[in-house]
Amino acid sequence: MKRLLVVVDMQKDFIDGSLGTREALSIVPRVKEKIEEYMATADDVVFTLDTHEENYLDTQEGKKLPVLHCIRGSEGWELHSSLKDYEGKRFEKRTFGSDELSAYIKGRNYESIELVGLCTDICVISNALLLKAFSPETPIRVDSSCCAGVTPQSHENALNAMKVCHIEVV
């Protein structure tokens, strides 16, 4: 059986663009190493892409977070330059979690699923909980050294919430 690595929203806007942070930039080398580790063992790697349209500011999310980011086709929507050449299925998502990713894992019998990426407290936790709900017997883990949240405190809060939901945090 294969393992699956889910690389969540490692896009320019979240790393060094409109919503970038020092913490997000600092995890890029570790995320790259993790991708290479999975690829070296022929395990699966997939990527999620936060994807918004030009009308983002008119959406519910846009009204709560009025910062244009990850607009489809923009430079900020692309994977970070150091990651964009990696192979792997891409899941565009217009909200925090990807129902398409959850459907994708059903019936694939992964040995384990690991998540890395951004933001721990929004999209990583959302996808981890969706995956746990869709595949409750598959071990789900999050590598905290390959994740960053909106703030260090919200990152820690999300990690603790995931632990309570039987998601292994390493």
N, C-alpha and C positions, 0 to 999 in steps of 0.2 A: 504494500500500500504506500501511496505517496503522501507527503506532507504538502500543505498549502501555506504560502506566505501572501498575506493581503497587505499591500502597500497603500495606505490611505492618504489621499490628497496631498501628495508631496509635490505641490504645484508652486510655481514662481510667486504668485500673489501671497501665498501663506508663508513663504520662506524669506524672500527679500523684496517682495512687492508691497502692494497696498495694505496688507494685513501681516506682513512679516515681523518676526521677532528674533532677537539674539538667540533665544533657546531653540527656535525652529532651525535656524541656520546651523547651530552647533550639532544637530543630530544627523545632518546629511551624510557625513562620512560613515557613521555607524549603519545607517540605513543601506547605503551602498554596499558595505561589507556583508550585511545580512542577505541582500539580494544575491550577491555573488556566492555566498555559502549555499543557498538553496539551489541555485542554478548548477553549481558544481556537483551536486548530488542528484541532479535530474528531477528535483521536486518542482512543483508548480508555483509560479509567481503571477499574481494578478495585481492590477492597479485600479484604484477608484479615482475618479476625477470629479471634483465639485464643479458643477456646470450650470451657469446661469445665462439668461438671455438679456438683451438690451433693456427689457422692461424690469430688470431686477428691483429697482427702487420702488416699484409699484406692488411688489409681492409682499406677503406677510413677513418673510425673513428680511427683505430689504427695508421695511418700515422699522424693524427692531434693530437691524444692523445696517444703517445707511452708508455703507462703504462699498463702492463698486469693486467687485473682485470676481475672478474666474469666469469672465464673460466668454462664452463659446467663441473660439477662434482667435482670441486675444493672446498676446505673449504671456500674460499672467495666468491664463488657463492652462498653459503647457506644463508638463512635468518639468521640474528643475533641470537646468542644463546638464548637470552631472548624471541625471537618471534617465533622460528621455530616449536614449538609444537602447535601453533594455527591452527585451522581448517579453511579452506577457499580455494576456487579455486585458482590455481596458473597459471599465464600467463607468459610464457617465451617470452622475446622479444629480438630481435637482434639489435634493434635500439632504439631511444629515446621514441617513442610512440608505443602503442600496437593496431594494427588494430583488433586483435582477441578480445581484451577487448571492443573495440568500437562496434564490431558486437554482442558481448555477451549482451550488455545493450539494444540493439534495441528490442523493443517489450516487454520489461520487465516492463515498466511503473513504474519505481522507483519514489517515492515521491521526493527524492533528492539524489544527489551523492556528497560525500565529499572525498577529496584527502588529504593524508598526506604522508610524506616521503622525499626521496632524488632523485636527487638534484632539488631544487625548480626551478633553472634556466635552467635545461636541461630536465629531464624526467617528473617532476611534471607538468611543464607548457605544455609540448608536449601532455601529456595524458589529461590534463584538456581541452585543445583546441580541441583535437580529440573528446572527449566526448561531448563537447558543439556543435560541428559540427554534430555529429551523433544524438544527442537528444537535439535540441535547446530549447525546452520548459521545459526541466527538470532543476530545479535549481542546479547549480554546485557551490560547495564551496571548498575553501582550508583553512585549519587551519594553519595559519602561525607559530603558536607556536609548531607545530608538523612537521615542515619542516626545512631544512637547504640547503643552496646553496653552490656552489664552494667557494664563498666568501660572507661575510655579505652584501657587496654592490650589488653583482649580485643577491642575494636572494631578496633584496628589489626591484631591477629593475624588476625581474620576477613577483613579487607580483603586482607591479604597472601596468605592461603590462596585467596581467590577469584581473585586475579591469576594464581596458578599454574595454576588450572583454566580459564584463558582467558576469564575474565569481566573486562570492562573496568571499572576503578575510576576514577572522575573526582572 
